[in-house]
Amino acid sequence: MMRMTSFGDLLGPQPVLLPEISEAEDALLDGTDPVRVAADHPAASIAWAALAEAALTRGGIDIAKAAGDESIVNHDIVAAYAFARTGYHRGLDLLRRNGWKGFGPVPWSHEPNRGFLRSVAALARAARAVGESEEYARCLDLLEDCDPRAAAELGLG
C-alpha cells in the first residue's frame, strides 16, 4: 500500500517529526534567558534560534519582514550568524538521527521542527546581511524543500 506524504508526493519520503525537547521549549516559554537554555540544552535548535533572532533584532534586522535585511554588518549580525549556524547544524544532526536523508518534508506544523526551521530562516537573514547571497539562496531553498509554508510563516515568503 502506497502512503501519501503530507505534501502529496506518493513516492517521496515520509515527513520527519522531530521529538520534543520539552525542557528547553518549556524554559523558553517560561522566560528563561536563551543563553541559559542553550547552555543547558545545546542540542536544542529552538534555543539557538531564539538567540539568533534576538541578535538579528539587536543588529537592526526586523525578523517579521523579508525586506531590508541587506548590507547590515555589526557584532550582533555576526553573532546571529553563528547562533543560527549552530541551531541549523544541531537540527541537521537530530533530523538525520530521525531518518532524514538530506531531503524531504520537515513540516512547520509539527512544533518540535520549528527550532530547526527558525534557525534556517535566521541563518538566511544573517547571510543576506553579510552579503553571502549563495548561503541566503541555499537557506531559502532548504526551507522550501522542508515545507513550502515555512518561509512564509517565518516572514521570508
C-alpha positions as CSV (number, residue, x, y, z in Angstrom):
1,M,0.0,0.0,0.0
2,M,1.4,3.4,-1.0
3,R,1.1,6.2,1.5
4,M,1.0,9.8,0.6
5,T,3.3,12.2,2.4
6,S,1.8,15.4,4.0
7,F,2.9,17.2,0.8
8,G,1.1,14.9,-1.6
9,D,4.1,13.0,-3.0
10,L,3.3,9.3,-3.4
11,L,6.9,8.3,-3.8
12,G,8.6,10.8,-1.6
13,P,9.9,10.2,1.9
14,Q,7.6,10.5,4.9
15,P,7.7,13.7,6.8
16,V,10.2,13.9,9.7
17,L,8.7,14.8,13.0
18,L,11.4,15.6,15.5
19,P,11.0,14.7,19.1
20,E,10.2,17.3,21.6
21,I,13.0,18.8,23.7
22,S,10.4,19.8,26.2
23,E,12.7,21.1,28.9
24,A,14.2,23.6,26.5
25,E,10.9,24.6,25.0
26,D,9.3,25.0,28.4
27,A,12.2,27.0,29.7
28,L,11.9,29.5,26.8
29,L,8.1,29.7,27.2
30,D,8.7,30.5,30.9
31,G,11.0,33.4,30.0
32,T,14.4,31.8,30.8
33,D,17.2,33.6,29.1
34,P,18.0,31.7,25.9
35,V,21.7,31.8,26.8
36,R,20.9,29.7,29.8
37,V,18.7,27.4,27.7
38,A,21.3,26.9,25.1
39,A,24.0,26.2,27.7
40,D,21.7,23.7,29.5
41,H,20.3,22.1,26.2
42,P,23.0,22.6,23.5
43,A,21.2,20.1,21.1
44,A,18.0,22.2,21.1
45,S,17.8,24.2,17.9
46,I,15.0,26.2,19.4
47,A,17.4,27.8,21.9
48,W,19.9,28.7,19.2
49,A,17.1,30.1,17.0
50,A,15.9,32.3,19.9
51,L,19.5,33.6,20.4
52,A,19.9,34.3,16.6
53,E,16.6,36.1,16.3
54,A,17.4,38.3,19.3
55,A,20.8,39.1,17.9
56,L,19.3,39.9,14.5
57,T,16.8,42.3,16.1
58,R,19.6,44.0,18.2
59,G,21.6,44.2,15.0
60,G,18.9,46.1,13.2
61,I,17.1,43.4,11.2
62,D,13.3,43.2,11.6
63,I,12.7,39.5,11.6
64,A,9.0,40.0,10.8
65,K,9.6,41.1,7.2
66,A,11.8,40.0,4.4
67,A,12.9,43.4,3.0
68,G,15.6,45.5,4.5
69,D,18.0,42.7,5.5
70,E,20.8,43.6,3.2
71,S,24.1,45.3,3.9
72,I,24.0,45.4,7.7
73,V,27.2,44.2,9.3
74,N,27.8,44.6,13.0
75,H,28.7,42.5,16.0
76,D,25.1,41.3,16.6
77,I,24.6,40.2,13.0
78,V,27.8,38.2,13.1
79,A,26.7,36.7,16.4
80,A,23.3,35.9,14.9
81,Y,25.0,34.1,12.0
82,A,27.0,31.9,14.5
83,F,23.9,31.2,16.6
84,A,21.8,30.4,13.6
85,R,24.5,28.1,12.1
86,T,24.8,26.3,15.4
87,G,21.0,25.8,15.5
88,Y,21.0,24.7,11.9
89,H,23.7,22.1,12.5
90,R,22.3,20.8,15.7
91,G,18.9,20.4,13.9
92,L,20.6,18.6,11.0
93,D,22.1,16.1,13.5
94,L,18.7,15.5,15.1
95,L,16.9,15.2,11.7
96,R,19.4,12.6,10.5
97,R,19.1,10.6,13.7
98,N,15.3,10.6,13.0
99,G,15.6,9.3,9.5
100,W,16.0,12.4,7.3
101,K,18.3,11.7,4.3
102,G,19.1,15.4,3.4
103,F,15.8,16.0,1.7
104,G,12.1,15.6,2.2
105,P,9.4,17.1,4.4
106,V,10.1,18.7,7.7
107,P,6.6,20.1,8.4
108,W,6.3,23.6,10.1
109,S,3.0,22.3,11.6
110,H,4.9,20.0,13.9
111,E,6.1,22.3,16.7
112,P,9.4,20.5,17.5
113,N,10.5,21.0,13.9
114,R,10.2,24.8,14.3
115,G,13.6,25.3,16.1
116,F,15.4,23.9,13.1
117,L,13.3,25.8,10.6
118,R,13.6,29.1,12.6
119,S,17.4,28.5,12.7
120,V,17.5,28.2,8.9
121,A,15.5,31.4,8.5
122,A,17.7,33.3,10.9
123,L,20.8,32.0,9.0
124,A,19.2,33.2,5.7
125,R,18.7,36.7,7.2
126,A,22.2,36.8,8.7
127,A,23.8,35.5,5.5
128,R,21.9,38.1,3.4
129,A,23.0,40.9,5.8
130,V,26.7,40.0,5.5
131,G,26.4,39.7,1.7
132,E,26.6,35.9,1.5
133,S,24.0,35.6,-1.3
134,E,24.7,31.9,-2.1
135,E,24.1,30.9,1.5
136,Y,20.9,33.0,1.6
137,A,19.6,31.2,-1.5
138,R,20.5,27.8,-0.1
139,C,18.7,28.5,3.1
140,L,15.6,29.6,1.2
141,D,15.7,26.5,-1.0
142,L,16.1,24.3,2.1
143,L,13.0,26.0,3.8
144,E,11.0,25.4,0.6
145,D,12.1,21.8,0.4
146,C,11.3,21.2,4.1
147,D,7.9,22.8,4.0
148,P,6.6,25.3,1.4
149,R,4.7,27.1,4.3
150,A,7.8,27.6,6.4
151,A,9.3,30.6,4.6
152,A,6.0,32.4,4.6
153,E,5.4,31.6,8.3
154,L,8.9,33.0,9.1
155,G,8.4,36.2,7.1
156,L,10.6,35.1,4.2
157,G,8.0,34.2,1.7
